Amino acid sequence: MFTLRGQVHFEPNAPVIQDAKVCIQLQDVSQADALSQIVGEIIIDHFDKKQPGDIPFNFEIQISKPLDANRRYAMFIHIDTTRKGMLSVGDYITMESYSVESSKIPEIMQIKVKRIA
């Protein structure tokens, strides 16, 4: 078991966020054209960002088994500002690939999210 640590960053003009649901996942993305498998996940049910701008927040995900060197892993973040349970205008998501390699787990991942327009 190990802990994956990171920090989520917003765009410089990101507004205040109130009572959002945050889902941060480490996914196994090895299979093309297939659903990714969730390897580790944390849910923050009532998230508030009380100031506008890039005010980062920290996360930790407990991963229960070692990562397989023959598989590919990536981070996915969805900040559900509308609390609809699906991607909606106004939500924030990762729009870049943030890969995690089994041989070199970063001490603290720096992950940017962007608002869906």
FENRAQUI-V781661 format. One record per pair of residues at least 6 apart in sequence whose ideal C-beta (glycine too) atoms are under 8 Angstrom apart, sorted by the first residue. I is the first residue (numbers start at 0). J is the second residue. D is the distance in Angstrom with one decimal. If there is no record, write none. Layout:
BEGIN
i->(I I)
j->(J J)
d->(D D)
END
This chain:
BEGIN
i->(0 0 0 0 1 1 1 1 2 2 2 2 3 3 3 3 3 3 3 3 4 4 4 4 4 4 5 5 5 5 5 5 5 5 5 5 6 6 6 6 6 6 6 6 7 7 7 7 7 7 7 7 7 7 8 8 8 8 8 8 9 9 9 9 9 9 9 9 10 10 10 10 11 11 12 12 13 13 13 13 13 13 13 14 15 15 15 15 16 16 16 16 16 17 18 18 18 18 19 19 19 19 19 19 19 19 20 20 20 20 20 20 20 20 20 21 21 21 21 21 21 21 21 22 22 22 22 22 22 22 23 23 23 23 23 23 23 23 23 24 24 24 24 24 24 24 24 25 25 25 25 25 25 25 25 25 25 26 26 26 26 26 26 26 26 27 27 27 27 27 27 27 28 28 28 28 29 29 29 35 35 38 38 38 39 39 39 39 40 41 41 41 43 46 46 48 48 65 66 66 66 66 66 67 68 68 70 71 72 72 72 72 73 73 73 73 74 74 74 74 74 74 75 75 76 76 76 76 76 77 77 77 77 78 78 78 78 79 79 80 80 80 80 81 81 81 86 86 87 88 88 89 89 90 90 91 91 91 91 92 92 92 93 93 93 93 94 94 94 95 97 97 99 99)
j->(61 62 63 64 61 62 65 104 59 60 61 62 25 39 59 60 62 99 104 108 57 58 59 106 107 108 23 57 58 59 74 105 107 108 109 110 55 56 57 58 107 108 109 110 23 55 56 57 58 76 78 110 111 112 53 55 109 110 111 112 48 52 53 54 55 91 111 112 53 111 113 114 52 53 51 52 48 51 52 53 54 91 114 51 48 49 50 51 46 47 48 78 80 47 45 46 47 82 45 46 47 48 78 79 80 82 42 43 44 45 46 78 79 82 84 41 42 43 46 76 77 78 79 40 41 42 75 76 77 79 40 41 42 43 58 60 74 75 76 37 38 39 40 60 74 75 76 37 38 39 40 60 62 72 73 74 99 35 36 37 38 72 73 74 75 35 36 37 38 70 71 72 35 71 72 73 69 70 71 73 75 62 66 72 60 61 62 63 60 58 59 60 58 56 78 54 56 101 72 99 100 101 104 101 101 102 101 98 98 99 100 101 96 97 98 99 93 97 98 99 108 110 92 93 91 92 93 110 112 86 90 91 92 90 91 92 112 87 90 87 89 90 91 87 89 90 92 115 115 115 116 114 115 114 115 112 113 114 115 112 113 115 110 111 112 113 111 112 113 111 108 110 105 108)
d->(6.5 6.6 5.4 7.4 8.0 5.4 7.7 6.8 5.3 7.0 5.9 7.2 5.9 6.4 7.1 4.6 5.8 7.0 6.7 7.1 7.1 7.2 5.2 7.0 5.0 7.0 7.7 7.2 5.4 8.0 7.3 7.9 6.0 3.5 7.0 5.6 4.8 7.0 5.4 7.5 6.0 7.1 5.7 7.1 7.4 6.0 5.5 7.9 6.6 6.1 8.0 5.5 7.9 6.0 5.5 4.8 6.5 6.8 4.9 7.2 7.2 7.2 4.8 6.7 7.3 7.0 7.7 6.3 6.7 7.8 6.1 6.5 5.9 5.4 7.3 7.2 7.3 6.4 6.2 6.5 7.9 7.7 6.7 5.4 6.1 6.3 6.8 5.8 6.7 6.5 4.1 6.9 5.8 5.5 5.5 7.5 6.6 7.2 7.9 4.6 7.6 8.0 5.2 5.8 4.6 7.1 7.0 7.2 5.8 7.7 7.0 7.8 4.4 5.5 8.0 8.0 6.9 4.0 4.7 7.3 7.4 5.1 7.3 6.9 7.9 5.6 7.9 7.1 4.8 7.1 6.9 5.0 7.9 7.8 5.2 6.5 7.3 7.7 5.1 5.3 7.8 7.0 4.7 7.9 7.1 4.8 7.6 7.5 4.6 4.3 7.4 6.0 6.5 5.9 7.7 6.0 6.2 3.9 6.6 5.9 6.4 6.7 5.7 7.6 5.5 6.0 4.3 7.9 5.4 5.5 7.3 5.8 4.8 5.2 6.7 4.8 7.9 4.4 4.8 7.7 7.7 6.2 7.4 6.5 4.2 6.5 4.4 7.4 6.7 5.8 7.1 5.1 7.9 7.9 6.9 5.7 7.5 7.0 6.0 7.1 7.9 3.6 7.8 6.5 4.7 6.5 7.7 6.8 6.6 4.4 7.5 7.5 5.7 6.0 5.2 6.8 6.4 4.1 8.0 6.6 6.6 5.8 7.7 5.7 7.4 6.4 4.8 6.2 5.5 6.8 6.5 7.5 5.3 6.1 3.9 7.4 6.2 7.5 5.5 7.7 5.0 5.3 7.1 4.5 6.0 6.4 6.6 6.3 6.9 5.4 6.7 6.7 6.6 7.3 5.1 4.1 6.5 5.4 7.3 6.0 6.9 6.5 6.2 7.3 5.8 8.0 7.9 7.7 4.8 6.7 6.5 5.3 7.6 7.5)
END
